[in-house]
Amino acid sequence: KAGVTQTPRYLIKTRGQQVTLSCSPISGHRSVSWYQQTPGQGLQFLFEYFSETQRNKGNFPGRFSGRQFSNSRSEMNVSTLELGDSALYLCASSLGGAGATTDTQYFGPGTRLTVL
Amino acid sequence: GENVEQHPSTLSVQEGDSAVIKCTYSDSASNYFPWYKQELGKGPQLIIDIRSNVGEKKDQRIAVTLNKTAKHFSLHITETQPEDSAVYFCAASKNNTDKLIFGTGTRLQVFP
């Protein structure tokens, strides 16, 4: 089974621009979560999508948004980029659903975003 | 709020020795505790996970122990090898959510 794929792997943008990142989950997985990884803040949860609906959200400003398509692929968008948005953006997929315990999450390789 | 503390931040061991990384979580409702290994330029890779209905789980050279009363869980790597060198993250989460709260990471270096 193919793993989680993310595109692009690297991006360079300038302040004020907007960016869209893409994530394709493992086949059969319906939940996609996004995380931001920086040296200073570590790994922080952005949001989670399941069946095209945002089911959970972290403490990030409204400039960070996402969506999920009917095939479970997900995109996240960051508008009006700031220098502090430079980070590795990771997506993770899991089976999802309403199970009693958390499903195992599998991470993609990430998209390295640099804001100049 | 929810918090996971991880220690030590760096750990250097000789090849063949054991390595132990410890985490403490704040939310007593947490019931799922995965460990991830992240190598340079890669995403985190799940190496082992434990749920709150068991106290210990082992997979070859890797084991995880959980103390729900103390809200501690630990990763044990035995017979370390140079390829074990990486950053290791612990995490915790609760029922019916897929939000993982991560520790700050431990950089493990295994010297030949």
Interface residues (C-beta under 8 A of the other chain):
Chain A: V4 S31 S33 Y35 G42 L43 Q44 F45 E48 F50 R55 N56 G58 L90 A92 S94 G96 A98 G99 A100 T101 T102 D103 T104 Q105 Y106 F107 G108 P109 G110
Chain B: N31 Y32 P34 Y36 G41 K42 G43 P44 Q45 L46 D49 R51 F89 A91 S93 K94 N95 N96 T97 D98 K99 L100 I101 F102 G103 T104 G105
